[in-house]
Amino acid sequence: MNQYIELKQEEFQKAIDFFKKDIASLRTGRANPAMLDGIQVEVYGAKTPLNGVASINVADAKSMIVAPWDKNVIKDIEKAIVEAELGVGVINEGDKIRLSVPQMTEENRKDLVKKLNEKQEEARIKIRQTRDEIKEDIEKSEKNKEISEDDKFKFIKELDEETKSNNDELKNIRDKKEQEIMTI
């Protein structure tokens, strides 16, 4: 791998990691604590991640239990979950909140796949932007006589292979998630 790609390798990895994290919150037909990752609860005058004020447990394939450590914030937690519009049933049982994940319809699944595709395209754009930055650096180096024209073409070919490899990885992650969403 050439030095230009090595300098920006972390950028490629960040795009892939962000994509993985971003799609983890997409609801499949099963209860998954990652669905709640983005929820912020207004407690004690500050916004706090849900997993910072409560434990989250999967009771079975269709339900989760959110048990606050301080029972006084249960209403705030319930409000935050409802406002997140996750499409789950929220039942306040006094000392804990039960979330029921309804069976997904074919239409829900297709909408989630559309969202998944949008998120994949965002990640591909980030990879493309990183590729363009590296290509600019290579061309600038050749223009400044730091590398030969042959090296420039060799480096750009390596860059295209690296970009393709990253896009293939995104596609594999996306395909796996689509399979999870479409499985009944």
N, C-alpha and C positions, 0 to 999 in steps of 0.2 A: 504494500500500500504506500502511495506517495505521501510526502510531507503535507501537501495541501489538504488532502482528505483527512489525514491524522489530526490536523489542527481543528477541523470542524466535525470530527466523528461524534463528539458529544452532542452536537446539535441534531444530527440524525437520530441518535438514541433518545434524546429528549422528545422529539416528535412522536416516536413510536411509544415511549412510556406514557406520554400525555394521552395518546389515543387509547391505550389500554385502560388507563384510569377513567377517561371520559366515558367509554362504553360500559364500564363496570356498573354504572348506575342505571343503564337501560334495563328495564324490567323484562325478565323472562317469565315463564309460567310458574316458576318456583320462588319461594321466599328466599331472599338473599340480602344479608346485612349491607352489602355494598350499595343497595338502592338508597340507603339513608345517608350515604357519605357526604353529600353536599348540603345537608340540612344544618342551618344555624339557628340556635335557640336564644331568645332574648332573656337572659337571667342575670340577676344581680347587676343590672345596668350595663351589661356587655353582651355582645353576640358571641356565643360559644358553640363549637361543633357539638352535635347531638351526642356523639360517643364520648364527649368530655363531661356530660352531666348524667349519663345513664348507661346501663349495660344493655346490649342488644343481643338477644338469643333467638335462634330459629327453633320454634316449637315443633313444627312439622313442615312438610313441603308447601303448605298453603298458609302458614301463619308465623308471625314473629312476636316476641314479647320485648317491650321496651320498659325496663325497670329503672326509674330515676333513683339516684343515690340520696337525693333530698326530696322527700314526698311533697314539699311545698311548691316545687316547680313543675308538677305534673301537668297543670293547665297550660303552662308556657310551652311545654314539650308537645302537648296535643295540638295546640294552635300552630306551632311551627310545622308539624307533620301535615296537618290539613292544608296549610297554605302552600306547601311544596307540590300539591296536586300530583301525587304519585299514582293515583288510580287505585289506592288500596283502602279497605274499610278500616276505620279508626274507632276502637272501642275503649273508652276509659273505664277501667275496672276499679278505680279508687286508688290502689297502690301501684298499679302498673297499667301500661297501655298495650292492648292486643291489636296487632295489625293483621288483617286477613287479606291475602292476595287472591283476587277473584280469578276465575278461569278466563284466559284471554280468548277473545274472538278472533276470527280470521282477519277481520278489518284492523283490530289492534295490532296484530302481528305484522301486517303489511305496513302500517304506519311506523312501527318501531324499526323495521328494516329500512324504510326511507330515511329515518333519523340516523341510523347506523351508517348508511351510505353518505349522508351529508358530513358526518363526523370523519369518515374515512377521507373524503375529499379535502376537508380542512387539513388533515395530517399530511396528505399528499402535497398540498400547496406549501406547507412548511418545509417539506423535504425538497421540493422544487426550488424554493427560495434559497435554501442552504446550498444546493447544487449550483445555482446561478452565482452565488457569492464566491464559491470555490473556483468556478470557471473564470470569473473576472480576475481573481488573484493569479491564476495560471497565465492568462493572456497578458496581464500586466507584467508578470515576470519575464515572459518571452519578449515583450516590447522593450523592456529595460535591459535586454541581453543577459539576464540572469540564467535563463535556460535556453536550450536550442529549440528550433521549430519541431524537430523530431520528438524531443521530450514533451513539448506542449501537447502534441497529438497523442502521445502515449499516456500522459497524465489525464487528458480529457477522456480517453477511452476507459481508463481505470475508473474515473469519476462516473461515467455513464453506467458501468457495471455495478458500482457501489449503489448508485441511485436505484437501479433496477432491483437489486437485492433488497434494499429497504422497502421499496414499493411492494415487492412480492411478500415480504414479511407482514406488511400492513394487510394485504389481501388475505393471507392465511388467517390472521387474527380476526378479520372481519367475517370471513366464511365460517369460522368456528362459532362466532357469536350469532351469526344468522341462523345457524343450525340449532343453537340453544333456543333462540326466539321462536323458531318455527316448529320445534318439537312440542307435541301436545302431551 
